[in-house]
Amino acid sequence: MLGASKKLGEIRGAISKVIVGKDQQISLCLCALLAGGHILLEDVPGTGKTLLAKAMAKCFGLSFKRIQFTPDLLPSDLTGISFYSPKTGDFTFRRGGLFTNILLADELNRATPRTQSGLLESMEEKQISVDGETYQLESPYFVIATQNPIETQGTYPLPEAQLDRFLMRISLGYPDTSLVLKRFLGSDPLGETEPLCSREELGEIRAACSLVSIHDDLIGYISSLVEETRKHESVLLGASPRGALALAKAARSLAVINGRTKVLPSDLKELAEPVLSHRLILRGAGRGQRAQKVIADILANTPVPTEDF
């Protein structure tokens, strides 16, 4: 685990040269990648969302594509299409934008629900079905979707079933402007980023995450947190079993990032908000900050296991 932690520490350091002052968010993105999940980035434009995705792709030596989601984007633009060739007399499949390792789905909520749904199969099953044929996506497959939480005109809110497909929802927030200016004026940190981890090494690190132990008391703690989201007075519909599994997988990945072979209660408390808050349907209007407060309230009122982990 120490070797994996050291390697991941080097990667975090390289990404932090591109994304200034956001070490926690970088760790969460790495955590999602290792756990085999996907990230929803909710933030205003210009905070480094695209740079983050590109930096991760370069550090791992993975293929990267960016798709700008717009109302006229079609599902076939994502999945691909079979077209007839008069020369050969056969149908040929032309791959769409989903065929990559790291996909930036920019402003996902600007596309129509029909197009948004084109992502679901690729995110969950890591495959794409077109005209009765199924195409397996190359591993790893990691989606970073973005949406602007402020500007809602001309957008299509993501349905709960689609939000539940994202392992985490995070926000980068504004960086220190002076640090950004010093870092980017006269230099190109992204262009200077070199691959630090091969695809094979990444596979080994992801396999190591599945070996991290979770004490039975912590499994009970995860269950309690999820069940409390269903009982809270502000919540209409709480987290699903998928949410509980997501929290456990993310905690294992965070343990590896921190050089441990076992999950600690602090891992679960750190991850509860980004993993669970977007899975809640609240009573009345609003979701974002209110959901975060609900999770904070649940963490404060749910007994934490006291075993010596």
MORA-V528576 format. One record per pair of residues at least 4 apart in sequence whose C-alpha atoms are under 8 Angstrom apart, sorted by the first residue. I is the first residue (numbers start at 0). J is the second residue. D is the distance in Angstrom with one decimal. If there is no record, write none. Layout:
i=I j=J d=D
i=I j=J d=D
This chain:
i=0 j=4 d=6.0
i=0 j=207 d=7.4
i=0 j=255 d=6.1
i=0 j=258 d=5.4
i=0 j=259 d=6.4
i=0 j=260 d=6.7
i=1 j=5 d=6.1
i=1 j=258 d=5.1
i=1 j=259 d=7.6
i=2 j=6 d=6.2
i=3 j=7 d=6.1
i=3 j=204 d=6.1
i=3 j=255 d=7.0
i=3 j=256 d=7.3
i=3 j=258 d=7.3
i=4 j=8 d=6.0
i=4 j=255 d=6.0
i=4 j=256 d=4.9
i=4 j=257 d=6.0
i=4 j=258 d=4.9
i=5 j=9 d=6.4
i=5 j=258 d=7.9
i=6 j=10 d=6.4
i=6 j=195 d=7.8
i=6 j=196 d=7.5
i=7 j=11 d=6.1
i=7 j=256 d=6.3
i=8 j=12 d=6.2
i=8 j=256 d=7.5
i=9 j=13 d=6.3
i=9 j=195 d=7.6
i=10 j=14 d=6.2
i=10 j=58 d=6.4
i=10 j=195 d=6.6
i=10 j=196 d=8.0
i=11 j=15 d=6.0
i=11 j=22 d=7.4
i=11 j=25 d=6.7
i=11 j=26 d=7.0
i=12 j=16 d=6.6
i=13 j=17 d=7.2
i=13 j=58 d=7.5
i=13 j=192 d=6.8
i=14 j=18 d=6.1
i=14 j=25 d=7.4
i=14 j=51 d=7.2
i=14 j=54 d=5.9
i=14 j=55 d=6.9
i=14 j=58 d=7.7
i=15 j=19 d=5.5
i=15 j=20 d=6.9
i=15 j=21 d=6.9
i=15 j=22 d=6.5
i=15 j=25 d=7.5
i=16 j=182 d=7.9
i=16 j=188 d=6.3
i=17 j=50 d=7.1
i=17 j=51 d=7.4
i=17 j=54 d=7.1
i=17 j=188 d=5.4
i=17 j=189 d=5.9
i=18 j=47 d=6.6
i=18 j=50 d=7.2
i=18 j=51 d=6.4
i=19 j=174 d=6.5
i=19 j=175 d=7.5
i=19 j=178 d=7.0
i=19 j=179 d=6.6
i=20 j=174 d=6.4
i=20 j=175 d=7.2
i=21 j=25 d=6.2
i=21 j=171 d=7.0
i=21 j=174 d=7.5
i=22 j=26 d=6.2
i=23 j=27 d=6.3
i=24 j=28 d=6.3
i=24 j=169 d=7.3
i=24 j=170 d=7.6
i=24 j=171 d=6.5
i=25 j=29 d=6.3
i=26 j=30 d=6.0
i=26 j=253 d=7.8
i=26 j=256 d=7.8
i=27 j=31 d=6.2
i=27 j=253 d=7.9
i=28 j=32 d=6.3
i=28 j=38 d=6.9
i=29 j=33 d=6.2
i=30 j=34 d=6.2
i=30 j=249 d=6.0
i=30 j=252 d=5.3
i=30 j=253 d=5.7
i=30 j=256 d=7.5
i=31 j=35 d=6.2
i=31 j=36 d=5.0
i=31 j=37 d=6.0
i=31 j=38 d=6.8
i=31 j=166 d=6.6
i=31 j=167 d=7.3
i=31 j=249 d=6.4
i=31 j=252 d=7.7
i=32 j=36 d=5.9
i=32 j=37 d=7.0
i=32 j=141 d=6.3
i=33 j=201 d=7.9
i=33 j=204 d=7.4
i=33 j=205 d=5.2
i=33 j=208 d=7.4
i=33 j=252 d=6.0
i=34 j=205 d=6.9
i=34 j=208 d=7.5
i=34 j=248 d=5.7
i=34 j=249 d=5.8
i=34 j=251 d=7.9
i=34 j=252 d=6.0
i=35 j=139 d=7.6
i=35 j=140 d=7.7
i=35 j=141 d=7.2
i=36 j=141 d=6.8
i=36 j=142 d=8.0
i=36 j=165 d=6.6
i=36 j=166 d=5.1
i=36 j=167 d=8.0
i=36 j=245 d=8.0
i=37 j=122 d=7.5
i=37 j=141 d=5.7
i=37 j=142 d=5.1
i=37 j=143 d=6.1
i=37 j=164 d=7.5
i=37 j=165 d=5.0
i=37 j=166 d=5.3
i=37 j=167 d=6.8
i=38 j=142 d=6.4
i=38 j=143 d=4.9
i=38 j=144 d=6.3
i=38 j=165 d=5.6
i=38 j=166 d=6.1
i=38 j=167 d=5.2
i=38 j=168 d=5.9
i=38 j=169 d=7.4
i=39 j=143 d=5.9
i=39 j=144 d=4.9
i=39 j=145 d=5.8
i=39 j=146 d=7.8
i=39 j=165 d=6.3
i=39 j=167 d=6.3
i=39 j=168 d=4.6
i=39 j=169 d=6.4
i=40 j=48 d=7.3
i=40 j=143 d=7.0
i=40 j=144 d=6.0
i=40 j=145 d=4.6
i=40 j=146 d=6.5
i=40 j=168 d=5.9
i=40 j=169 d=5.3
i=40 j=170 d=5.6
i=40 j=171 d=7.5
i=41 j=145 d=5.7
i=41 j=146 d=5.1
i=41 j=147 d=5.7
i=41 j=148 d=5.9
i=41 j=168 d=7.1
i=41 j=169 d=6.3
i=41 j=170 d=5.3
i=41 j=171 d=7.9
i=42 j=46 d=7.3
i=42 j=145 d=7.4
i=42 j=146 d=6.5
i=42 j=147 d=5.2
i=42 j=148 d=6.1
i=42 j=170 d=5.6
i=42 j=171 d=6.7
i=42 j=172 d=6.7
i=43 j=146 d=7.9
i=43 j=147 d=5.2
i=43 j=148 d=7.0
i=43 j=149 d=7.1
i=44 j=147 d=7.1
i=46 j=171 d=6.7
i=46 j=172 d=6.6
i=46 j=173 d=5.9
i=46 j=174 d=7.1
i=47 j=51 d=6.0
i=47 j=171 d=7.7
i=48 j=52 d=6.6
i=48 j=145 d=7.6
i=48 j=171 d=7.6
i=49 j=53 d=6.2
i=49 j=103 d=7.1
i=50 j=54 d=5.9
i=50 j=189 d=7.5
i=51 j=55 d=6.2
i=52 j=56 d=6.3
i=52 j=101 d=7.4
i=52 j=102 d=7.9
i=52 j=103 d=6.7
i=52 j=143 d=7.1
i=53 j=57 d=6.2
i=53 j=63 d=6.9
i=53 j=189 d=7.8
i=54 j=58 d=6.1
i=54 j=189 d=6.3
i=54 j=192 d=7.1
i=55 j=59 d=6.3
i=56 j=60 d=5.8
i=56 j=61 d=4.9
i=56 j=62 d=6.5
i=56 j=63 d=6.1
i=56 j=101 d=6.4
i=57 j=61 d=6.4
i=57 j=192 d=6.6
i=57 j=193 d=6.3
i=57 j=194 d=5.5
i=58 j=192 d=6.8
i=58 j=193 d=5.9
i=58 j=194 d=4.2
i=58 j=195 d=5.2
i=58 j=196 d=6.5
i=59 j=194 d=5.5
i=59 j=195 d=6.1
i=59 j=196 d=4.9
i=59 j=197 d=5.9
i=59 j=198 d=6.8
i=59 j=201 d=7.6
i=60 j=194 d=5.1
i=60 j=195 d=7.6
i=60 j=196 d=7.0
i=60 j=197 d=6.4
i=60 j=198 d=7.2
i=61 j=100 d=5.9
i=61 j=101 d=7.0
i=61 j=198 d=7.5
i=62 j=99 d=5.7
i=62 j=100 d=5.2
i=62 j=101 d=6.3
i=63 j=99 d=6.0
i=63 j=100 d=6.1
i=63 j=101 d=4.9
i=63 j=102 d=5.9
i=63 j=103 d=7.8
i=64 j=96 d=6.8
i=64 j=97 d=7.9
i=64 j=99 d=6.5
i=64 j=101 d=6.6
i=64 j=102 d=5.1
i=64 j=103 d=6.3
i=65 j=96 d=7.9
i=65 j=102 d=5.9
i=65 j=103 d=4.6
i=65 j=104 d=6.2
i=65 j=105 d=7.0
i=66 j=96 d=6.9
i=66 j=102 d=7.6
i=66 j=103 d=6.2
i=66 j=104 d=5.3
i=66 j=105 d=6.0
i=67 j=104 d=6.5
i=67 j=105 d=5.0
i=67 j=106 d=6.7
i=67 j=107 d=7.8
i=68 j=72 d=6.3
i=68 j=104 d=6.8
i=68 j=105 d=5.9
i=68 j=106 d=5.7
i=68 j=107 d=5.4
i=68 j=108 d=7.5
i=68 j=109 d=5.8
i=68 j=110 d=5.2
i=69 j=106 d=7.8
i=69 j=107 d=8.0
i=69 j=109 d=5.2
i=69 j=110 d=4.7
i=69 j=111 d=7.9
i=70 j=109 d=5.9
i=70 j=110 d=4.5
i=70 j=111 d=5.6
i=71 j=110 d=7.2
i=71 j=111 d=7.9
i=72 j=76 d=6.6
i=72 j=110 d=6.4
i=72 j=111 d=7.9
i=72 j=114 d=6.8
i=73 j=77 d=7.2
i=73 j=114 d=5.7
i=74 j=78 d=6.3
i=74 j=113 d=7.0
i=74 j=114 d=4.6
i=74 j=115 d=7.7
i=74 j=116 d=7.9
i=74 j=117 d=5.4
i=75 j=79 d=4.9
i=75 j=80 d=5.8
i=75 j=95 d=6.9
i=76 j=80 d=7.7
i=76 j=95 d=5.5
i=76 j=96 d=6.6
i=77 j=95 d=4.7
i=77 j=96 d=4.9
i=77 j=97 d=5.4
i=77 j=117 d=6.8
i=77 j=118 d=7.7
i=78 j=94 d=6.6
i=78 j=95 d=4.6
i=78 j=96 d=6.6
i=78 j=97 d=5.9
i=78 j=98 d=7.7
i=78 j=117 d=7.1
i=78 j=127 d=6.5
i=78 j=128 d=7.8
i=78 j=129 d=7.2
i=79 j=92 d=7.0
i=79 j=93 d=5.4
i=79 j=94 d=4.3
i=79 j=95 d=3.8
i=79 j=96 d=7.4
i=79 j=129 d=7.5
i=80 j=92 d=5.7
i=80 j=93 d=5.5
i=80 j=94 d=6.8
i=80 j=95 d=7.3
i=80 j=129 d=7.2
i=81 j=90 d=5.9
i=81 j=91 d=5.3
i=81 j=92 d=4.2
i=81 j=93 d=6.1
i=81 j=129 d=7.9
i=81 j=130 d=7.6
i=82 j=90 d=5.3
i=82 j=91 d=5.5
i=82 j=92 d=6.5
i=82 j=93 d=7.5
i=83 j=88 d=6.9
i=83 j=89 d=5.9
i=83 j=90 d=4.4
i=83 j=91 d=6.4
i=84 j=88 d=5.6
i=84 j=89 d=5.7
i=84 j=90 d=6.1
i=84 j=91 d=7.1
i=85 j=89 d=7.5
i=94 j=98 d=6.6
i=97 j=102 d=6.9
i=97 j=118 d=8.0
i=97 j=121 d=7.6
i=98 j=136 d=6.4
i=98 j=137 d=7.7
i=99 j=136 d=7.5
i=99 j=137 d=7.1
i=99 j=140 d=7.0
i=100 j=137 d=6.6
i=100 j=138 d=6.7
i=100 j=139 d=5.7
i=100 j=140 d=4.6
i=100 j=141 d=6.1
i=101 j=139 d=7.8
i=101 j=140 d=6.0
i=101 j=141 d=4.8
i=101 j=142 d=5.9
i=101 j=143 d=7.5
i=102 j=140 d=7.8
i=102 j=141 d=6.3
i=102 j=142 d=4.8
i=102 j=143 d=6.1
i=102 j=144 d=8.0
i=103 j=142 d=6.1
i=103 j=143 d=4.9
i=103 j=144 d=5.8
i=103 j=145 d=7.7
i=104 j=142 d=7.0
i=104 j=143 d=6.1
i=104 j=144 d=4.4
i=104 j=145 d=6.3
i=105 j=144 d=5.8
i=105 j=145 d=5.1
i=105 j=146 d=7.0
i=106 j=110 d=7.9
i=106 j=144 d=7.1
i=106 j=145 d=5.0
i=106 j=146 d=4.5
i=106 j=147 d=6.9
i=107 j=115 d=7.0
i=107 j=144 d=6.2
i=107 j=145 d=6.0
i=107 j=146 d=6.0
i=108 j=115 d=7.6
i=108 j=146 d=6.2
i=108 j=154 d=5.4
i=108 j=155 d=5.1
i=108 j=156 d=5.8
i=108 j=157 d=6.2
i=109 j=153 d=6.6
i=109 j=154 d=4.5
i=109 j=155 d=5.9
i=110 j=114 d=6.1
i=110 j=115 d=6.2
i=110 j=154 d=7.2
i=110 j=155 d=6.8
i=111 j=115 d=6.2
i=111 j=155 d=6.3
i=112 j=116 d=6.1
i=112 j=155 d=6.8
i=112 j=157 d=7.8
i=113 j=117 d=6.9
i=114 j=118 d=7.6
i=115 j=119 d=7.6
i=116 j=161 d=7.8
i=117 j=121 d=7.8
i=118 j=122 d=6.1
i=119 j=123 d=6.1
i=119 j=161 d=7.0
i=119 j=164 d=7.6
i=120 j=124 d=5.5
i=120 j=125 d=6.7
i=120 j=126 d=6.3
i=120 j=127 d=6.3
i=121 j=125 d=4.5
i=121 j=126 d=4.9
i=121 j=127 d=5.7
i=121 j=136 d=7.6
i=122 j=126 d=7.9
i=122 j=140 d=7.9
i=122 j=141 d=7.9
i=122 j=142 d=7.3
i=122 j=164 d=7.1
i=123 j=164 d=6.9
i=125 j=135 d=6.4
i=125 j=136 d=5.5
i=125 j=140 d=6.9
i=126 j=133 d=6.7
i=126 j=134 d=5.6
i=126 j=135 d=4.4
i=126 j=136 d=5.2
i=127 j=133 d=5.6
i=127 j=134 d=5.2
i=127 j=135 d=6.5
i=127 j=136 d=7.3
i=128 j=132 d=5.5
i=128 j=133 d=4.3
i=128 j=134 d=6.2
i=129 j=133 d=6.5
i=136 j=140 d=7.0
i=147 j=151 d=7.5
i=157 j=161 d=6.3
i=157 j=162 d=6.4
i=158 j=162 d=6.3
i=159 j=163 d=6.1
i=159 j=278 d=7.0
i=159 j=280 d=7.9
i=160 j=164 d=6.9
i=161 j=165 d=7.5
i=162 j=277 d=6.7
i=162 j=278 d=6.7
i=163 j=241 d=7.6
i=163 j=242 d=7.5
i=163 j=277 d=7.5
i=163 j=278 d=5.7
i=166 j=242 d=7.9
i=166 j=245 d=6.0
i=166 j=274 d=5.9
i=167 j=273 d=5.0
i=167 j=274 d=4.5
i=167 j=275 d=7.5
i=167 j=277 d=7.7
i=168 j=273 d=5.2
i=168 j=274 d=6.6
i=168 j=276 d=7.8
i=168 j=277 d=6.5
i=169 j=273 d=5.9
i=174 j=178 d=7.9
i=174 j=179 d=7.3
i=175 j=179 d=6.4
i=176 j=180 d=6.2
i=177 j=181 d=6.2
i=178 j=182 d=6.0
i=179 j=183 d=6.0
i=180 j=184 d=5.6
i=182 j=186 d=6.9
i=182 j=188 d=7.5
i=183 j=187 d=6.0
i=183 j=188 d=7.0
i=187 j=191 d=6.4
i=188 j=192 d=6.4
i=196 j=200 d=6.1
i=196 j=201 d=6.6
i=197 j=201 d=6.2
i=198 j=202 d=6.3
i=199 j=203 d=6.4
i=200 j=204 d=6.3
i=201 j=205 d=6.2
i=202 j=206 d=6.2
i=203 j=207 d=6.2
i=204 j=208 d=6.5
i=205 j=209 d=7.0
i=205 j=252 d=7.9
i=206 j=210 d=7.1
i=207 j=211 d=6.9
i=207 j=255 d=7.7
i=208 j=251 d=5.6
i=208 j=252 d=5.4
i=208 j=254 d=8.0
i=208 j=255 d=6.2
i=209 j=248 d=7.9
i=209 j=251 d=7.1
i=210 j=260 d=7.7
i=211 j=251 d=5.7
i=211 j=254 d=7.5
i=211 j=255 d=7.6
i=211 j=259 d=7.9
i=211 j=260 d=4.9
i=211 j=261 d=5.1
i=211 j=262 d=7.0
i=212 j=251 d=7.6
i=212 j=260 d=6.4
i=212 j=261 d=4.7
i=212 j=262 d=6.4
i=213 j=217 d=6.4
i=213 j=218 d=6.8
i=213 j=251 d=7.8
i=213 j=261 d=6.0
i=213 j=262 d=5.4
i=214 j=218 d=6.5
i=214 j=262 d=7.6
i=214 j=308 d=7.7
i=215 j=219 d=6.3
i=216 j=220 d=6.2
i=216 j=304 d=6.2
i=216 j=306 d=7.9
i=217 j=221 d=6.2
i=217 j=263 d=7.9
i=217 j=264 d=6.9
i=217 j=304 d=6.8
i=218 j=222 d=6.3
i=218 j=247 d=7.9
i=219 j=223 d=6.1
i=220 j=224 d=6.2
i=220 j=302 d=8.0
i=220 j=303 d=6.9
i=220 j=304 d=7.0
i=221 j=225 d=6.3
i=221 j=243 d=6.4
i=221 j=246 d=7.4
i=221 j=247 d=7.4
i=221 j=267 d=7.6
i=222 j=226 d=6.0
i=222 j=243 d=6.8
i=223 j=227 d=6.0
i=223 j=301 d=7.3
i=224 j=228 d=6.5
i=224 j=297 d=6.8
i=224 j=298 d=7.3
i=224 j=301 d=7.0
i=225 j=229 d=7.0
i=225 j=237 d=7.3
i=225 j=238 d=5.8
i=225 j=239 d=7.6
i=225 j=242 d=7.5
i=225 j=243 d=6.3
i=226 j=230 d=6.7
i=226 j=237 d=7.6
i=226 j=238 d=7.7
i=227 j=231 d=6.0
i=227 j=237 d=8.0
i=227 j=297 d=6.7
i=228 j=234 d=6.8
i=228 j=236 d=7.9
i=228 j=237 d=4.8
i=228 j=238 d=6.2
i=228 j=279 d=7.5
i=228 j=293 d=7.9
i=228 j=294 d=7.6
i=228 j=297 d=7.3
i=229 j=234 d=6.6
i=229 j=235 d=7.5
i=229 j=236 d=6.0
i=229 j=237 d=4.1
i=229 j=238 d=6.8
i=230 j=234 d=7.2
i=230 j=237 d=7.7
i=231 j=293 d=7.8
i=231 j=297 d=8.0
i=233 j=281 d=5.8
i=233 j=282 d=5.6
i=233 j=293 d=7.4
i=234 j=279 d=6.7
i=234 j=280 d=6.0
i=234 j=281 d=4.4
i=234 j=282 d=5.7
i=235 j=279 d=7.6
i=235 j=280 d=5.5
i=235 j=281 d=5.1
i=235 j=282 d=5.4
i=236 j=279 d=5.9
i=236 j=280 d=5.0
i=236 j=281 d=6.9
i=237 j=278 d=6.9
i=237 j=279 d=5.0
i=237 j=280 d=6.6
i=238 j=242 d=5.6
i=238 j=243 d=7.6
i=238 j=275 d=6.5
i=238 j=278 d=5.4
i=238 j=279 d=5.9
i=239 j=243 d=6.9
i=239 j=278 d=7.6
i=240 j=244 d=6.4
i=241 j=245 d=6.0
i=242 j=246 d=6.2
i=242 j=274 d=7.1
i=242 j=275 d=6.3
i=242 j=278 d=7.4
i=243 j=247 d=6.4
i=244 j=248 d=6.1
i=245 j=249 d=6.0
i=245 j=274 d=6.9
i=246 j=250 d=6.1
i=246 j=267 d=7.0
i=246 j=270 d=6.9
i=246 j=271 d=6.8
i=246 j=274 d=6.1
i=246 j=275 d=7.7
i=247 j=251 d=6.4
i=247 j=267 d=7.8
i=248 j=252 d=6.4
i=249 j=253 d=6.2
i=249 j=270 d=7.4
i=250 j=254 d=6.2
i=250 j=262 d=6.2
i=250 j=266 d=5.6
i=250 j=267 d=6.0
i=250 j=270 d=7.1
i=251 j=255 d=6.5
i=251 j=261 d=7.3
i=251 j=262 d=6.0
i=252 j=256 d=6.3
i=253 j=257 d=6.2
i=253 j=266 d=6.8
i=254 j=258 d=6.2
i=254 j=259 d=5.0
i=254 j=260 d=6.6
i=254 j=261 d=6.4
i=254 j=262 d=5.7
i=254 j=263 d=7.8
i=254 j=266 d=7.3
i=255 j=259 d=5.4
i=255 j=260 d=6.6
i=261 j=308 d=7.8
i=262 j=266 d=6.6
i=262 j=308 d=7.9
i=263 j=267 d=7.1
i=263 j=308 d=6.5
i=264 j=268 d=6.3
i=264 j=303 d=7.1
i=264 j=304 d=7.3
i=265 j=269 d=6.1
i=266 j=270 d=6.2
i=267 j=271 d=5.8
i=268 j=272 d=7.9
i=268 j=298 d=7.0
i=270 j=274 d=5.9
i=271 j=275 d=5.7
i=271 j=276 d=7.6
i=271 j=294 d=7.1
i=272 j=276 d=5.3
i=272 j=291 d=6.1
i=272 j=294 d=5.9
i=272 j=295 d=7.4
i=273 j=277 d=7.5
i=274 j=278 d=7.9
i=275 j=279 d=7.1
i=275 j=294 d=7.6
i=276 j=287 d=7.6
i=276 j=290 d=5.2
i=276 j=291 d=5.8
i=276 j=293 d=7.9
i=276 j=294 d=6.5
i=277 j=286 d=7.6
i=277 j=287 d=7.3
i=277 j=290 d=7.2
i=279 j=286 d=7.9
i=279 j=290 d=6.8
i=280 j=286 d=7.3
i=281 j=285 d=7.4
i=281 j=286 d=6.5
i=281 j=290 d=7.3
i=285 j=289 d=6.8
i=286 j=290 d=5.5
i=287 j=291 d=6.5
i=288 j=292 d=6.3
i=289 j=293 d=6.3
i=290 j=294 d=6.3
i=291 j=295 d=6.2
i=292 j=296 d=6.1
i=293 j=297 d=6.2
i=294 j=298 d=6.1
i=295 j=299 d=6.2
i=296 j=300 d=6.3
i=297 j=301 d=5.9
